């Protein structure tokens, strides 16, 4: 089955939660907040196989200098097939002129993001206040 990318902010909550749960993301435990966050993103790109949501990425930005990529998920049974790369490429096209495009990555995903043009930010260190329970 072929995959189709869409620009999408009006998403079906059940499909979104299914994708987040399949990837074991703690955001799925906060469905209302997750859906509001996606709806308020500056850009959301989704990947579909028929009527099945198989991937999603979003960007939030200050509108001028900084674009932040908080979420990129591909269903585990579709990872390694280029879906994530296509989502990132679609988002990068829109934000390519920004001074900074940034993200926070789990260690296993670093090689993927490096292939998409991201690199480790020299001497900087990610910091957060995190209310989740999965780290």
CORFENWO-V912164 format. One record per residue. N is the residue number from 1. RES is the residue in one small letter. PSI is psi in whole degrees, 0 to 359 (none if undefined). Layout:
<<N | RES | PSI> <N | RES | PSI>>
This chain:
<<1 | x | 140> <2 | x | 155> <3 | x | 139> <4 | x | 133> <5 | x | 142> <6 | x | 148> <7 | x | 123> <8 | x | 126> <9 | x | 344> <10 | x | 85> <11 | x | 152> <12 | x | 121> <13 | x | 319> <14 | x | 318> <15 | x | 319> <16 | x | 312> <17 | x | 322> <18 | x | 317> <19 | x | 314> <20 | x | 319> <21 | x | 320> <22 | x | 330> <23 | x | 3> <24 | x | 39> <25 | x | 133> <26 | x | 342> <27 | x | 333> <28 | x | 341> <29 | x | 355> <30 | x | 66> <31 | x | 318> <32 | x | 316> <33 | x | 320> <34 | x | 313> <35 | x | 322> <36 | x | 319> <37 | x | 316> <38 | x | 319> <39 | x | 330> <40 | x | 3> <41 | x | 155> <42 | x | 331> <43 | x | 140> <44 | x | 128> <45 | x | 132> <46 | x | 154> <47 | x | 134> <48 | x | 141> <49 | x | 103> <50 | x | 234> <51 | x | 17> <52 | x | 124> <53 | x | 118> <54 | x | 353> <55 | x | 155> <56 | x | 139> <57 | x | 149> <58 | x | 164> <59 | x | 138> <60 | x | 148> <61 | x | 160> <62 | x | 358> <63 | x | 354> <64 | x | 312> <65 | x | 320> <66 | x | 129> <67 | x | 127> <68 | x | 131> <69 | x | 92> <70 | x | 327> <71 | x | 131> <72 | x | 115> <73 | x | 138> <74 | x | 136> <75 | x | 136> <76 | x | 326> <77 | x | 2> <78 | x | 5> <79 | x | 151> <80 | x | 11> <81 | x | 11> <82 | x | 2> <83 | x | 312> <84 | x | 317> <85 | x | 318> <86 | x | 321> <87 | x | 312> <88 | x | 316> <89 | x | 318> <90 | x | 317> <91 | x | 319> <92 | x | 328> <93 | x | 317> <94 | x | 326> <95 | x | 18> <96 | x | 333> <97 | x | 1> <98 | x | 146> <99 | x | 320> <100 | x | 135> <101 | x | 117> <102 | x | 157> <103 | x | 165> <104 | x | 130> <105 | x | 142> <106 | x | 149> <107 | x | 315> <108 | x | 338> <109 | x | 353> <110 | x | 314> <111 | x | 323> <112 | x | 310> <113 | x | 326> <114 | x | 322> <115 | x | 338> <116 | x | 6> <117 | x | 355> <118 | x | 153> <119 | x | 159> <120 | x | 142> <121 | x | 62> <122 | x | 244> <123 | x | 10> <124 | x | 158> <125 | x | 132> <126 | x | 142> <127 | x | 151> <128 | x | 162> <129 | x | 116> <130 | x | 125> <131 | x | 3> <132 | x | 175> <133 | x | 6> <134 | x | 11> <135 | x | none>>
